Amino acid sequence: MLLLSSALFTARLPLAVASARLVPNPTARLLLFAGLPSSSPLRAFCPRARPSPATCSAFSSATMAADNPLLVADFDFPPFDRVEPSHVRPGISELLTRLESELEELEKGVEPSWGKLVEPLERITDRLEVIWGMVDHLKAVKDSADLRAAVEEVQPDKVKFLLRLGQSKPIYEAFKAIRNSSDWESLNDARKRIVEAQIKEAVLSGVALEDEQREKFNQIEQELEKLTQKFSENVLDATKKFEKVITDKKEIDGLPATALGLAAQTAVSKGHENATAENGPWIITLDAPSYIAVMQHARNRALREEVYRAYLTRASSGELDNTGIIAQILKLRLEKAKILGYKNYAEVSMAQKMATVDRVEELLEKLRAASWDHAVKDMEDLKSFAKDSGSPEATDLTHWDLNFWSERLRESKYDINEEALRPYFALPKVMDGLFTLANKLFGVNVEPADGLAPVWHSDVKFYCVKDSSNSPVAYFYFDPYSRPSEKRGGAWMNVVFSRSRVLARNGLPARLPVAHMVCNQTPPVGDKPSLMTFREVETVFHEFGHALQHMLTKQDEGYVAGIRGVEWDAVELPSQFMENWCYHKDTLLSIAKHYETGETLPEEIYAKLVAAKNFRAGTFSLRQIRFASVDMELHTTYDPYGSLSIYDVDRRVAERTQVLAPLPEDRFLCSFSHIFAGGYAAGYYSYKWAEVLSADAFSAFEDAGLDNEKVYFHQKEIRIDFRQLRKPEDDSETQFLHLEVESLHLRCLFLSEDGSLHLSHFLGTTACFLLLRSVPWLVGSICQYARIQRFLGHQPNRIRFLESVALMS
C-alpha cells in the first residue's frame, strides 16, 4: 500500500508503499500483507570504506539544534533513536519558520531555470519530507499518546505551509515559463516530467483559486488532514482494545503451536507472568497473526464468531466510531473536487493516474464476470467438503466458517499444511534467498549493516545494497514484527531519502536512496527464530519489490527518482512481479531449509504448493473487486448528503461481488484505512490493475524460460534499441513504437537514460513509458523488429492475468 504522506503537496510524492492484503483473508491480495520478522544472525557491517550515502540538507546552526534531533544540521541517517515526542512541537515549528523564510527568498528571486527554480525548491521540499517523514514514521511504528498530541498540535501549521507552497504563484508561473520556453525541447524526459507534474500538482493544490474559493479549499485540506489522522488512530485503538483471555485449552483447540506460543507470549506481556504455550493463559487479539490463526484453525466455532465480529466491527461504535468521520471525509472530498472544477473526487484522483474512471469500471467488471462462476463453485466445494466431513456447520456455513473450512479443504485437496511448513521458512534463510534472487536478477548484493544507522526498535535490521563493483547504491531498514501496542497494522515500504543529484555531498554524484520496509509478522517465540507461513514469505518478496524500485533507480533528478512521480496505479507492479518468484522452483528451494535439520523442502511438497497457488482464486478475486468497487462508487456516484448510507452502498456492491452476502452489521468500511487514511481514495483498484500488469510482465520471463540465464541482468543479448517513438498528433488512441529485439519476447518495457532497455532497469528506472500517462504502456507481444500497438488509457492485458490465476483456460 502506498501511504501518501502529506509531506509534499508540490510534488504529491508517494512516500510509502505497501502490499495490500486486508487481514480477514491472508491469501487474498489485501491490505495487510502480514509482516516479516527477523532474528537474522547476519551482523556484519558494510565496509568502513563505503562512501557516505544519504544526507539531510544542511540547516543553519542554532542553539536549539544541539538539543533537538529534528534540527540536527547534518546527518547520514536519521536519528530515529533520539527523537522524542517533546522534540516535535519545537522542532517542527522551527523547521517551518526556516522553510518559510527560504520559500520567500526563492519567490523573490525565482527565475524559470533549473538552477534558480527546481534545485532550490527541491532542497526546501526534501527537508520537510525527511524531517516530517521521521515523525510520521515514528507515529506509525512507535505510537504514543504524547506523540499523537504533539503531531496534532503542529499538523495545522505543516498543512498551512504545504498549501502556501503548493499555491505559490511565482513558482507556478516559473514552471509554466519553462514549459512554454524555446528551451523546452532541449530538456531530457525526466526534467520534462518534473515540470509537467509540478504544473498539474499546483492546479490540484488550488493555485488557480482566488479569495473565498481558496480560503474554503484550504479549510477543507486542513479538516481532511485531521479527519484522516483521527480515522487511523481510531482503527489502531479499536484493534488494541479487543483482548480475550482464555484459560481453558479446550476453547482454543486446533490452534497450532506457533499461535499458542504467541498467545502465551502476549499474555506474559499483559501481566500473566507464568503463561506458557502448553498451559496458558492465552490472550487472543485482533492483531493479524493472532486473528488469522483463530479464523483458520480454531475448532471452537463460537470463538471464531466472536473474533470475526469484533474484527469486522472495529472502530464502528462508541468514541472510536469512524462512521461520522467517513461521512465528513466524503463530503469534503466532493466539495474539494467541485471547487477544482471536477464532477467528483474520483476524477481528481484519476488526474494523476494511468487509468480513467471508465477504464477502471470496465476492467473491474470484466474481472468480476470472469471470477463469479469460479467463486460460486468455491462456495459449493466448501459446503460439500464440510458436509462430507460430518460437520453440523455444513448446513449453514457463514463468514466465520469460511477460512476454517477453506484451510481444511486445502489440506485435504493438496495434502499440504501451511503451519507444518513454517519450520522450512525461517526468516534468516528467507532473507538470504531473497537477496540471492536480487543478485541474480539485478546484479546487486545485499549485506547486513546493523549498527551503521540508528534504529527505532531493537527488532529493526539495517542493510546495505551494493553494485557489482562493491560500491553502495542504497540502504534500507527492515522492521519485521508485530507490536500491537504501538505499531499500526499492515506492511509497507516507505521512503527515507530519495536519490538526488541536488542533495549530493562528500564528492558523490548523487545522494543515495534509503528506504524502510515495515511488516507485522509473528515474532520469534521462545528460542525459535521467526518461522514464516508461505503467505508471509510472499509478503517479504512483495515489499522488497517496492524497495527495489526505490533503491535501484539510476535517475538523479530527485523529483522523479525511485517511486517518486510514478502513477499510483502502477507502483504495485514491481512488488507483485517479485511475488511470482516465490513459486520459482530454484528460488523457493533455496530458501526452504528446515531451521533445525537444514533439510531442503521436499520437491513433492513444492509441487503441492504450486498446485495450490490458485486455490479459491475466484473468491479472492471477488473480494478485492468488492473493495475496489465500493471505493469507486463512494467517490463517483454516491451522494454523501443523500438518504443512502455508506453501508447501503457497500451492501449493493456486495450483491454482485460476494457469493455469501455480508452480515447486516458488517462495518469493514470503518477500518478501511486504504481509502480513508491512506492514499488510495478512488485508487484501490490499483491492486487489480497492477496485478494484471505484473502477470503480463512475468509471462515474458516464463516465455523465455525462468531458468534461462539470458533473462537476467548480466546478459547483453536482452537489449532493446528504440528506433522511433512517435506521439500521436491528434486524438487517436493508437500510436506505434518501432524497436529491435535481439533475442526475447518482452511485454513490459522500461526505458533507460540512453534510450535503450536493459532488465537491470526493470525496477530501477523512472523514465518508464509504462508509467507515463502521456506515453502509456504496451499491450501485446514484442518480437524481433516488431511494430507494437499501444493504447492511451487502455487496460492491461487481463487475459494473461486470468490465465495466471486459473480463471481462464
Summary of the structure (lengths in Angstrom):
residues: 809
radius of gyration: 25.6
end to end distance: 30.3
largest distance: 80.0
contacts: 2824
relative contact order: 0.13
helix: 50%
strand: 10%
